[in-house]
């Protein structure tokens, strides 16, 4: 069996739910102790497909099965096409328009066949009016309510954090979609197209990919960062002792990957985060920042730790943390000043973009080599 393409991706953990603060419950405010927005998270192709099939609609699942050279999106990227709509994107432009056209043809033809599947290789050159210069193989699968069983099973497994291999044959005698456990250690998302002697096989490991961010501080910069992170594949636990400091619910209505934690003991969020968490500290209190920094650095198994502050603040914290016995190697990992170098604008929105970029650099570095990345940060205050 010959593998045609491979694309490793990110493996991440889901954050745990916060406990009540020490000393009992705080009287509920506008948000209560914790307001979890799990039910309003960003809709994935899988949840959208499940909803479509459950109500009896047919849809075509379009997957970028292979990428040769430069292309708008990576292998594994998906979109859904129905008779009157398209959801998600494989990169836009003429490539997507062509994919939608092919998918709609399958919807018309597929009503007479139990399994309507096909592979199409498209060059991203003048014929499609795109300048990427590469080529992609797109996999098309017409699905209806008869496929709801495996879709529901896959959705449940992903929701439970269980990586799953989905196998789809594109040969003349197409079988049903198969779900299986990945091999030990093979738990990162990927998408592979195999040459099976006339019966191409698409296999993909589907795994939870949202990286967990724990953000301390509900000030202007924290609020700006939440808005930026709301567009990324992560889950944000936003922690502050001051319930009234969080923005009103209307201001957060479009952010679907957020949990609010008004907690008198914010350090508990550090203990409850799993290994590989991304910690961002930007509270209103330097003493609180020091306590949080000490607790984060002491555990050592985080992916990223950034703290808003000047170089002077960093020097002070280095001395104090060293006096508390923190390993100098851990102190060196602390990103303070925070954010990617070269951005000098101190507006909250500019700082938020710099911090989000630094977090994404760490995500990509961990995906590539499996260990935390550290780089000098730009001044953020």
C-alpha positions as a Markdown table, in Angstrom:
| # | Residue | x | y | z |
|---|---|---|---|---|
| 1 | Unk | 0.0 | 0.0 | 0.0 |
| 2 | Unk | 1.6 | 3.3 | -1.1 |
| 3 | Unk | 0.9 | 6.5 | 0.8 |
| 4 | Unk | 0.4 | 9.5 | -1.5 |
| 5 | Unk | 0.3 | 12.4 | 1.0 |
| 6 | Unk | 0.7 | 13.1 | 4.7 |
| 7 | Unk | 0.0 | 16.1 | 6.7 |
| 8 | Unk | 0.7 | 16.0 | 10.5 |
| 9 | Unk | -1.2 | 18.6 | 12.5 |
| 10 | Unk | -1.8 | 19.7 | 16.0 |
| 11 | Unk | -2.7 | 17.6 | 19.0 |
| 12 | Unk | -4.1 | 19.5 | 21.9 |
| 13 | Unk | -6.0 | 18.9 | 25.1 |
| 14 | Unk | -9.3 | 20.2 | 26.3 |
| 15 | Unk | -9.4 | 22.4 | 29.4 |
| 16 | Unk | -11.2 | 21.2 | 32.5 |
| 17 | Unk | -14.1 | 23.1 | 34.1 |
| 18 | Unk | -13.3 | 25.4 | 37.0 |
| 19 | Unk | -14.2 | 24.7 | 40.6 |
| 20 | Unk | -16.0 | 27.0 | 43.0 |
| 21 | Unk | -13.7 | 29.5 | 44.7 |
| 22 | Unk | -12.4 | 28.8 | 48.1 |
| 23 | Unk | -14.6 | 30.0 | 50.9 |
| 24 | Unk | -17.9 | 29.2 | 49.2 |
| 25 | Unk | -20.0 | 30.7 | 46.4 |
| 26 | Unk | -19.9 | 34.3 | 45.4 |
| 27 | Unk | -23.3 | 35.9 | 45.1 |
| 28 | Unk | -24.3 | 35.7 | 41.4 |
| 29 | Unk | -23.7 | 38.8 | 39.4 |
| 30 | Unk | -24.4 | 39.5 | 35.7 |
| 31 | Unk | -22.5 | 36.4 | 34.7 |
| 32 | Unk | -22.7 | 34.3 | 37.9 |
| 33 | Unk | -19.6 | 32.5 | 39.1 |
| 34 | Unk | -18.9 | 30.8 | 35.8 |
| 35 | Unk | -20.8 | 31.3 | 32.6 |
| 36 | Unk | -19.8 | 28.6 | 30.1 |
| 37 | Unk | -20.6 | 29.2 | 26.5 |
| 38 | Unk | -19.9 | 25.6 | 25.4 |
| 39 | Unk | -23.3 | 25.3 | 23.7 |
| 40 | Unk | -22.4 | 28.2 | 21.4 |
| 41 | Unk | -18.9 | 27.1 | 20.2 |
| 42 | Unk | -17.9 | 27.5 | 16.6 |
| 43 | Unk | -19.8 | 25.0 | 14.5 |
| 44 | Unk | -17.5 | 22.5 | 12.8 |
| 45 | Unk | -18.1 | 20.7 | 9.6 |
| 46 | Unk | -19.0 | 17.6 | 11.6 |
| 47 | Unk | -21.7 | 19.2 | 13.7 |
| 48 | Unk | -23.1 | 21.0 | 10.7 |
| 49 | Unk | -23.2 | 17.7 | 8.7 |
| 50 | Unk | -24.9 | 15.9 | 11.6 |
| 51 | Unk | -27.6 | 18.6 | 11.8 |
| 52 | Unk | -28.2 | 18.5 | 8.0 |
| 53 | Unk | -28.6 | 14.8 | 7.8 |
| 54 | Unk | -30.8 | 14.6 | 10.9 |
| 55 | Unk | -33.3 | 16.9 | 9.3 |
| 56 | Unk | -33.3 | 14.8 | 6.1 |
| 57 | Unk | -31.2 | 17.1 | 3.9 |
| 58 | Unk | -28.6 | 15.6 | 1.5 |
| 59 | Unk | -25.1 | 17.2 | 1.4 |
| 60 | Unk | -21.8 | 16.7 | -0.3 |
| 61 | Unk | -18.7 | 16.6 | 1.9 |
| 62 | Unk | -15.8 | 18.0 | 0.0 |
| 63 | Unk | -12.3 | 17.2 | 1.4 |
| 64 | Unk | -8.9 | 18.4 | 0.2 |
| 65 | Unk | -7.5 | 14.9 | 0.0 |
| 66 | Unk | -4.1 | 15.8 | -1.5 |
| 67 | Unk | -2.0 | 18.9 | -2.1 |
| 68 | Unk | 0.9 | 19.1 | -4.6 |
| 69 | Unk | 2.8 | 22.3 | -4.4 |
| 70 | Unk | 1.2 | 25.6 | -3.3 |
| 71 | Unk | -2.6 | 25.6 | -2.5 |
| 72 | Unk | -5.0 | 27.8 | -0.6 |
| 73 | Unk | -5.7 | 25.2 | 2.2 |
| 74 | Unk | -4.0 | 22.1 | 3.6 |
| 75 | Unk | -5.1 | 18.5 | 3.1 |
| 76 | Unk | -7.9 | 17.6 | 5.4 |
| 77 | Unk | -9.7 | 20.9 | 4.9 |
| 78 | Unk | -13.5 | 20.5 | 4.3 |
| 79 | Unk | -16.6 | 22.2 | 3.1 |
| 80 | Unk | -20.2 | 21.1 | 2.9 |
| 81 | Unk | -22.4 | 21.8 | -0.1 |
| 82 | Unk | -26.2 | 21.5 | -0.2 |
| 83 | Unk | -28.6 | 22.3 | -3.1 |
| 84 | Unk | -28.8 | 25.9 | -2.0 |
| 85 | Unk | -25.9 | 26.6 | 0.3 |
| 86 | Unk | -22.2 | 26.0 | 0.9 |
| 87 | Unk | -20.7 | 26.0 | 4.4 |
| 88 | Unk | -17.0 | 26.3 | 5.5 |
| 89 | Unk | -14.3 | 26.8 | 2.9 |
| 90 | Unk | -11.5 | 25.0 | 1.0 |
| 91 | Unk | -9.9 | 28.3 | 0.1 |
| 92 | Unk | -12.3 | 30.4 | -2.0 |
| 93 | Unk | -11.8 | 31.6 | -5.5 |
| 94 | Unk | -12.5 | 29.6 | -8.6 |
| 95 | Unk | -11.3 | 26.4 | -6.9 |
| 96 | Unk | -14.2 | 26.6 | -4.5 |
| 97 | Unk | -16.6 | 27.6 | -7.2 |
| 98 | Unk | -15.6 | 24.6 | -9.3 |
| 99 | Unk | -15.9 | 22.3 | -6.2 |
| 100 | Unk | -19.4 | 23.6 | -5.5 |
| 101 | Unk | -20.4 | 23.0 | -9.1 |
| 102 | Unk | -19.2 | 19.4 | -9.0 |
| 103 | Unk | -20.9 | 18.8 | -5.7 |
| 104 | Unk | -24.2 | 20.0 | -7.0 |
| 105 | Unk | -23.9 | 17.7 | -9.9 |
| 106 | Unk | -23.4 | 14.8 | -7.5 |
| 107 | Unk | -26.5 | 15.9 | -5.5 |
| 108 | Unk | -28.5 | 15.6 | -8.7 |
| 109 | Unk | -26.9 | 12.3 | -9.8 |
| 110 | Unk | -26.6 | 10.7 | -6.4 |
| 111 | Unk | -30.3 | 10.3 | -5.8 |
| 112 | Unk | -30.0 | 7.2 | -8.0 |
| 113 | Unk | -26.9 | 5.6 | -6.4 |
| 114 | Unk | -26.3 | 4.5 | -2.8 |
| 115 | Unk | -22.8 | 5.9 | -2.6 |
| 116 | Unk | -21.8 | 8.8 | -4.8 |
| 117 | Unk | -18.1 | 9.4 | -4.4 |
| 118 | Unk | -15.4 | 10.7 | -6.7 |
| 119 | Unk | -12.0 | 12.2 | -6.7 |
| 120 | Unk | -11.1 | 15.2 | -8.9 |
| 121 | Unk | -7.6 | 16.6 | -9.5 |
| 122 | Unk | -7.6 | 20.3 | -10.2 |
| 123 | Unk | -4.6 | 22.4 | -11.2 |
| 124 | Unk | -4.4 | 25.8 | -9.5 |
| 125 | Unk | -3.2 | 27.6 | -12.6 |
| 126 | Unk | -4.7 | 29.8 | -15.3 |
| 127 | Unk | -7.6 | 27.4 | -15.9 |
| 128 | Unk | -9.0 | 28.2 | -12.5 |
| 129 | Unk | -7.8 | 31.8 | -12.5 |
| 130 | Unk | -5.6 | 31.2 | -9.4 |
| 131 | Unk | -1.9 | 31.8 | -9.0 |
| 132 | Unk | -1.0 | 29.3 | -6.3 |
| 133 | Unk | 0.7 | 27.2 | -8.9 |
| 134 | Unk | 0.0 | 23.8 | -7.3 |
| 135 | Unk | -2.6 | 21.2 | -7.6 |
| 136 | Unk | -5.2 | 19.6 | -5.3 |
| 137 | Unk | -7.1 | 16.4 | -5.3 |
| 138 | Unk | -10.6 | 16.9 | -4.0 |
| 139 | Unk | -12.7 | 14.1 | -2.5 |
| 140 | Unk | -16.5 | 14.4 | -3.0 |
| 141 | Unk | -18.9 | 12.3 | -0.9 |
| 142 | Unk | -22.7 | 12.6 | -1.3 |
| 143 | Unk | -24.3 | 11.9 | 2.1 |
| 144 | Unk | -27.9 | 11.6 | 3.2 |
| 145 | Unk | -29.8 | 10.3 | 6.3 |
| 146 | Unk | -28.5 | 6.8 | 5.7 |
| 147 | Unk | -25.0 | 8.0 | 6.7 |
| 148 | Unk | -26.2 | 9.6 | 9.9 |
| 149 | Unk | -25.1 | 6.6 | 12.0 |
| 150 | Unk | -21.4 | 7.0 | 11.4 |
| 151 | Unk | -21.6 | 10.8 | 11.5 |
| 152 | Unk | -23.2 | 10.7 | 14.9 |
| 153 | Unk | -20.7 | 8.1 | 16.2 |
| 154 | Unk | -17.8 | 10.2 | 15.0 |
| 155 | Unk | -19.3 | 13.4 | 16.5 |
| 156 | Unk | -19.7 | 11.7 | 19.9 |
| 157 | Unk | -16.1 | 10.4 | 19.8 |
| 158 | Unk | -14.7 | 13.8 | 18.9 |
| 159 | Unk | -16.8 | 15.5 | 21.6 |
| 160 | Unk | -15.3 | 13.0 | 24.1 |
| 161 | Unk | -11.8 | 13.8 | 23.0 |
| 162 | Unk | -11.2 | 10.5 | 21.3 |
| 163 | Unk | -9.1 | 10.5 | 18.1 |
| 164 | Unk | -10.7 | 8.5 | 15.3 |
| 165 | Unk | -9.6 | 7.2 | 11.9 |
| 166 | Unk | -12.2 | 7.7 | 9.1 |
| 167 | Unk | -11.6 | 5.5 | 6.1 |
| 168 | Unk | -13.4 | 6.0 | 2.8 |
| 169 | Unk | -13.0 | 3.9 | -0.4 |
| 170 | Unk | -13.3 | 5.6 | -3.8 |
| 171 | Unk | -13.2 | 2.4 | -5.8 |
| 172 | Unk | -15.9 | 1.1 | -8.1 |
| 173 | Unk | -17.4 | -1.0 | -5.2 |
| 174 | Unk | -17.4 | 1.6 | -2.5 |
| 175 | Unk | -18.0 | 0.3 | 1.0 |
| 176 | Unk | -19.6 | 2.2 | 3.8 |
| 177 | Unk | -17.4 | 4.7 | 5.8 |
| 178 | Unk | -15.4 | 2.9 | 8.4 |
| 179 | Unk | -14.4 | 4.3 | 11.8 |
| 180 | Unk | -11.5 | 2.8 | 13.8 |
| 181 | Unk | -9.1 | 3.6 | 16.6 |
| 182 | Unk | -5.8 | 5.1 | 15.5 |
| 183 | Unk | -2.6 | 3.2 | 16.0 |
| 184 | Unk | -0.8 | 3.9 | 19.4 |
| 185 | Unk | 0.8 | 7.3 | 19.2 |
| 186 | Unk | -0.9 | 8.3 | 16.0 |
| 187 | Unk | -3.4 | 10.7 | 17.6 |
| 188 | Unk | -2.6 | 13.9 | 15.6 |
| 189 | Unk | -5.0 | 15.0 | 12.8 |
| 190 | Unk | -3.9 | 14.0 | 9.3 |
| 191 | Unk | -5.3 | 13.3 | 5.9 |
| 192 | Unk | -3.8 | 10.6 | 3.7 |
| 193 | Unk | -4.7 | 9.4 | 0.2 |
| 194 | Unk | -3.6 | 5.8 | -0.5 |
| 195 | Unk | -3.0 | 4.1 | -3.9 |
| 196 | Unk | -4.8 | 0.8 | -3.6 |
| 197 | Unk | -4.5 | -0.5 | -7.1 |
| 198 | Unk | -7.5 | 1.1 | -8.7 |
| 199 | Unk | -9.4 | 1.7 | -5.5 |
| 200 | Unk | -8.1 | 4.8 | -3.9 |
| 201 | Unk | -8.5 | 5.0 | -0.1 |
| 202 | Unk | -8.9 | 8.2 | 1.9 |
| 203 | Unk | -8.0 | 7.9 | 5.6 |
| 204 | Unk | -8.0 | 10.7 | 8.0 |
| 205 | Unk | -7.3 | 10.9 | 11.7 |
| 206 | Unk | -9.9 | 13.2 | 13.2 |
| 207 | Unk | -9.0 | 14.6 | 16.6 |
| 208 | Unk | -9.9 | 17.5 | 18.8 |
| 209 | Unk | -7.7 | 20.4 | 17.7 |
| 210 | Unk | -8.6 | 23.3 | 19.9 |
| 211 | Unk | -5.7 | 24.4 | 22.0 |
| 212 | Unk | -6.5 | 25.6 | 25.6 |
| 213 | Unk | -5.8 | 29.2 | 26.6 |
| 214 | Unk | -6.2 | 30.4 | 30.2 |
| 215 | Unk | -6.3 | 34.2 | 30.3 |
| 216 | Unk | -6.1 | 36.1 | 33.5 |
| 217 | Unk | -7.3 | 39.7 | 33.5 |
| 218 | Unk | -10.5 | 41.2 | 32.2 |
| 219 | Unk | -9.1 | 44.7 | 31.4 |
| 220 | Unk | -9.0 | 46.4 | 28.0 |
| 221 | Unk | -6.1 | 44.3 | 26.7 |
| 222 | Unk | -7.7 | 41.1 | 27.9 |
| 223 | Unk | -11.0 | 41.9 | 26.2 |
| 224 | Unk | -9.2 | 42.7 | 23.0 |
| 225 | Unk | -7.3 | 39.4 | 23.1 |
| 226 | Unk | -10.5 | 37.5 | 23.7 |
| 227 | Unk | -12.0 | 39.0 | 20.5 |
| 228 | Unk | -8.9 | 37.9 | 18.5 |
| 229 | Unk | -8.8 | 34.4 | 20.0 |
| 230 | Unk | -12.5 | 34.1 | 19.3 |
| 231 | Unk | -11.6 | 33.7 | 15.6 |
| 232 | Unk | -9.0 | 30.9 | 16.3 |
| 233 | Unk | -9.4 | 27.1 | 16.9 |
| 234 | Unk | -8.9 | 27.4 | 20.7 |
| 235 | Unk | -10.9 | 27.4 | 23.8 |
| 236 | Unk | -10.4 | 30.3 | 26.2 |
| 237 | Unk | -11.0 | 30.3 | 29.9 |
| 238 | Unk | -11.1 | 33.9 | 31.0 |
| 239 | Unk | -10.4 | 34.4 | 34.6 |
| 240 | Unk | -10.8 | 37.5 | 36.8 |
| 241 | Unk | -11.7 | 38.1 | 40.5 |
| 242 | Unk | -14.0 | 40.9 | 39.6 |
| 243 | Unk | -17.3 | 39.7 | 38.1 |
| 244 | Unk | -18.4 | 43.2 | 37.1 |
| 245 | Unk | -15.2 | 43.6 | 35.1 |
| 246 | Unk | -16.3 | 41.2 | 32.3 |
| 247 | Unk | -18.0 | 42.8 | 29.3 |
| 248 | Unk | -21.8 | 42.6 | 29.1 |
| 249 | Unk | -23.2 | 39.5 | 27.5 |
| 250 | Unk | -24.1 | 41.3 | 24.3 |
| 251 | Unk | -20.5 | 42.3 | 23.8 |
| 252 | Unk | -19.5 | 38.6 | 23.8 |
| 253 | Unk | -22.4 | 37.3 | 21.8 |
| 254 | Unk | -20.3 | 36.4 | 18.7 |
| 255 | Unk | -17.5 | 34.6 | 20.7 |
| 256 | Unk | -18.3 | 30.9 | 20.8 |
| 257 | Unk | -15.1 | 29.4 | 22.3 |
| 258 | Unk | -15.2 | 31.2 | 25.6 |
| 259 | Unk | -15.8 | 30.3 | 29.3 |
| 260 | Unk | -16.0 | 33.1 | 31.9 |
| 261 | Unk | -14.6 | 32.4 | 35.4 |
| 262 | Unk | -15.2 | 35.0 | 38.1 |
| 263 | Unk | -13.1 | 33.4 | 40.8 |
| 264 | Unk | -11.8 | 34.6 | 44.1 |
| 265 | Unk | -9.0 | 32.1 | 43.8 |
| 266 | Unk | -7.8 | 32.5 | 40.2 |
| 267 | Unk | -4.8 | 30.4 | 40.8 |
| 268 | Unk | -7.1 | 27.3 | 40.8 |
| 269 | Unk | -7.4 | 27.7 | 37.0 |
| 270 | Unk | -3.7 | 27.0 | 36.7 |
| 271 | Unk | -4.0 | 23.8 | 38.7 |
| 272 | Unk | -7.0 | 22.6 | 36.7 |
| 273 | Unk | -5.5 | 23.2 | 33.3 |
| 274 | Unk | -4.0 | 20.2 | 31.6 |
| 275 | Unk | -0.5 | 19.8 | 30.4 |
| 276 | Unk | 0.3 | 21.9 | 27.3 |
| 277 | Unk | -1.9 | 24.8 | 28.3 |
| 278 | Unk | -1.3 | 28.4 | 27.1 |
| 279 | Unk | -1.3 | 30.9 | 30.0 |
| 280 | Unk | -1.6 | 34.6 | 29.5 |
| 281 | Unk | -1.4 | 36.9 | 32.5 |
| 282 | Unk | -2.5 | 40.5 | 32.3 |
| 283 | Unk | -4.2 | 41.4 | 35.5 |
| 284 | Unk | -4.5 | 44.8 | 37.2 |
| 285 | Unk | -2.3 | 43.8 | 40.1 |
| 286 | Unk | 1.4 | 43.2 | 40.0 |
| 287 | Unk | 1.3 | 41.2 | 43.2 |
| 288 | Unk | -1.3 | 38.9 | 41.7 |
| 289 | Unk | 0.8 | 38.6 | 38.5 |
| 290 | Unk | 3.7 | 37.4 | 40.6 |
| 291 | Unk | 1.7 | 34.8 | 42.4 |
| 292 | Unk | 0.3 | 33.5 | 39.1 |
| 293 | Unk | 3.7 | 33.5 | 37.4 |
| 294 | Unk | 5.2 | 31.5 | 40.3 |
| 295 | Unk | 2.4 | 28.9 | 40.1 |
| 296 | Unk | 2.6 | 28.6 | 36.3 |
| 297 | Unk | 6.4 | 28.3 | 36.2 |
| 298 | Unk | 6.5 | 25.9 | 39.1 |
| 299 | Unk | 4.4 | 23.3 | 37.2 |
| 300 | Unk | 6.6 | 23.6 | 34.1 |
| 301 | Unk | 4.4 | 21.5 | 31.7 |
| 302 | Unk | 2.8 | 24.5 | 30.0 |
| 303 | Unk | 3.1 | 25.2 | 26.3 |
| 304 | Unk | 3.3 | 29.0 | 26.6 |
| 305 | Unk | 3.4 | 31.6 | 29.4 |
| 306 | Unk | 3.2 | 35.2 | 28.5 |
| 307 | Unk | 2.8 | 38.1 | 30.9 |
| 308 | Unk | 2.1 | 41.8 | 30.1 |
| 309 | Unk | 4.8 | 44.1 | 31.4 |
| 310 | Unk | 7.9 | 46.1 | 30.7 |
| 311 | Unk | 11.5 | 44.9 | 30.7 |
| 312 | Unk | 11.8 | 46.5 | 34.1 |
| 313 | Unk | 8.9 | 44.4 | 35.4 |
| 314 | Unk | 10.6 | 41.3 | 34.0 |
| 315 | Unk | 13.8 | 42.0 | 35.7 |
| 316 | Unk | 12.0 | 42.5 | 39.1 |
| 317 | Unk | 10.1 | 39.3 | 38.6 |
| 318 | Unk | 13.2 | 37.4 | 37.6 |
| 319 | Unk | 14.8 | 38.2 | 40.9 |
| 320 | Unk | 11.7 | 37.5 | 43.0 |
| 321 | Unk | 11.0 | 34.2 | 41.2 |
| 322 | Unk | 14.6 | 33.1 | 41.5 |
| 323 | Unk | 14.4 | 33.9 | 45.3 |
| 324 | Unk | 11.4 | 31.6 | 45.4 |
| 325 | Unk | 13.4 | 28.7 | 44.0 |
| 326 | Unk | 12.0 | 28.8 | 40.4 |
| 327 | Unk | 14.4 | 27.1 | 37.9 |
| 328 | Unk | 16.2 | 29.7 | 35.8 |
| 329 | Unk | 15.3 | 27.7 | 32.6 |
| 330 | Unk | 11.6 | 28.1 | 33.4 |
| 331 | Unk | 12.0 | 31.8 | 34.1 |
| 332 | Unk | 13.7 | 32.2 | 30.7 |
| 333 | Unk | 10.6 | 30.7 | 29.1 |
| 334 | Unk | 8.4 | 33.5 | 30.4 |
| 335 | Unk | 7.4 | 35.8 | 27.6 |
| 336 | Unk | 7.5 | 39.3 | 29.2 |
| 337 | Unk | 7.4 | 41.7 | 27.5 |
| 338 | Unk | 4.7 | 39.8 | 25.7 |
| 339 | Unk | 3.9 | 39.5 | 22.0 |
| 340 | Unk | 5.9 | 39.1 | 18.8 |
| 341 | Unk | 8.8 | 41.6 | 18.3 |
| 342 | Unk | 8.4 | 44.6 | 16.1 |
| 343 | Unk | 5.0 | 45.9 | 17.1 |
| 344 | Unk | 5.4 | 49.0 | 19.2 |
| 345 | Unk | 1.8 | 50.2 | 19.2 |
| 346 | Unk | 0.4 | 50.0 | 22.7 |
| 347 | Unk | -3.3 | 50.1 | 21.8 |
| 348 | Unk | -5.1 | 47.1 | 23.3 |
| 349 | Unk | -6.0 | 45.8 | 19.9 |
| 350 | Unk | -2.4 | 46.0 | 18.7 |
| 351 | Unk | -1.1 | 44.2 | 21.8 |
| 352 | Unk | -3.8 | 41.5 | 21.4 |
| 353 | Unk | -2.7 | 40.8 | 17.8 |
| 354 | Unk | 0.9 | 40.6 | 18.8 |
| 355 | Unk | 0.1 | 38.2 | 21.7 |
| 356 | Unk | -2.1 | 36.0 | 19.4 |
| 357 | Unk | 0.6 | 35.9 | 16.8 |
| 358 | Unk | 3.1 | 34.7 | 19.5 |
| 359 | Unk | 0.7 | 32.1 | 20.7 |
| 360 | Unk | 0.3 | 30.8 | 17.1 |
| 361 | Unk | 4.0 | 30.7 | 16.7 |
| 362 | Unk | 4.2 | 28.4 | 19.7 |
| 363 | Unk | 1.3 | 26.3 | 18.4 |
| 364 | Unk | 3.1 | 25.8 | 15.1 |
| 365 | Unk | 6.4 | 25.1 | 16.8 |
| 366 | Unk | 4.9 | 22.4 | 19.0 |
| 367 | Unk | 3.2 | 20.9 | 16.0 |
| 368 | Unk | 6.5 | 20.7 | 14.2 |
| 369 | Unk | 8.8 | 19.4 | 17.0 |
| 370 | Unk | 6.6 | 18.6 | 20.0 |
| 371 | Unk | 8.3 | 20.9 | 22.5 |
| 372 | Unk | 7.5 | 24.5 | 23.7 |
| 373 | Unk | 8.8 | 27.3 | 21.6 |
| 374 | Unk | 10.3 | 30.5 | 23.2 |
| 375 | Unk | 11.3 | 33.7 | 21.6 |
| 376 | Unk | 12.0 | 37.2 | 22.9 |
| 377 | Unk | 8.8 | 39.3 | 23.2 |
| 378 | Unk | 8.1 | 42.9 | 22.3 |
| 379 | Unk | 7.2 | 45.4 | 24.9 |
| 380 | Unk | 3.5 | 45.5 | 25.6 |
| 381 | Unk | 3.3 | 48.2 | 28.3 |
